[in-house]
Amino acid sequence: MQQNPKLTQMLVKRLLKKHGIDHSKIELSDEEKEELKEVVSSMQDSVEQFLAGEQFSDKEDEEEKES
């Protein structure tokens, strides 16, 4: 599944704005950046697994309707 970088940027900006954080003043250490990448990667994997399950479920529903 492809990730839409513009959508991601928009969501992050809105989340930071919601909590009153100026994203231009945020400084992360290399360790924090790496941890954040791991968290995002894990979340992406979870979403892809969920979507794959939903697609499988949709196909089963269609097959049942055709029977």
C-alpha positions as CSV (number, residue, x, y, z in Angstrom):
1,M,0.0,0.0,0.0
2,Q,1.3,3.4,-0.9
3,Q,1.5,6.2,1.7
4,N,0.4,9.7,0.7
5,P,3.0,12.1,2.1
6,K,0.8,15.2,1.7
7,L,-2.0,13.6,3.7
8,T,0.5,12.5,6.4
9,Q,1.9,16.0,6.6
10,M,-1.5,17.6,6.9
11,L,-2.6,15.2,9.7
12,V,0.6,15.7,11.7
13,K,0.3,19.5,11.3
14,R,-3.3,19.4,12.5
15,L,-2.5,17.2,15.4
16,L,0.3,19.5,16.5
17,K,-1.9,22.6,16.1
18,K,-4.6,20.9,18.1
19,H,-2.2,20.5,21.1
20,G,-0.7,24.0,20.7
21,I,2.7,22.8,19.5
22,D,4.7,24.9,17.0
23,H,6.2,22.2,14.7
24,S,9.0,24.5,13.6
25,K,10.5,24.5,17.1
26,I,10.5,20.8,17.6
27,E,14.0,19.2,17.8
28,L,14.4,15.5,18.1
29,S,17.5,13.6,18.8
30,D,18.7,10.9,16.3
31,E,17.5,8.3,18.8
32,E,14.0,9.8,19.0
33,K,13.8,10.0,15.3
34,E,14.7,6.4,15.0
35,E,12.1,5.4,17.6
36,L,9.5,7.5,15.8
37,K,10.2,5.8,12.5
38,E,9.9,2.4,14.2
39,V,6.5,3.3,15.7
40,V,5.2,4.7,12.4
41,S,6.4,1.6,10.6
42,S,4.7,-0.7,13.1
43,M,1.5,1.3,12.8
44,Q,1.7,1.1,9.0
45,D,2.1,-2.7,9.1
46,S,-0.9,-3.0,11.4
47,V,-3.0,-0.9,9.1
48,E,-2.0,-2.9,6.1
49,Q,-2.8,-6.2,7.9
50,F,-6.2,-4.8,8.9
51,L,-6.9,-3.7,5.3
52,A,-5.9,-7.0,3.9
53,G,-8.3,-8.7,6.4
54,E,-11.1,-6.4,5.3
55,Q,-10.5,-7.1,1.7
56,F,-10.5,-10.8,2.4
57,S,-13.8,-10.4,4.4
58,D,-15.3,-8.4,1.5
59,K,-14.5,-11.2,-1.0
60,E,-16.1,-13.8,1.4
61,D,-19.3,-11.6,1.6
62,E,-19.5,-11.3,-2.2
63,E,-19.1,-15.1,-2.6
64,E,-21.9,-15.8,0.0
65,K,-24.2,-13.4,-1.8
66,E,-23.6,-15.1,-5.2
67,S,-24.4,-18.6,-3.7
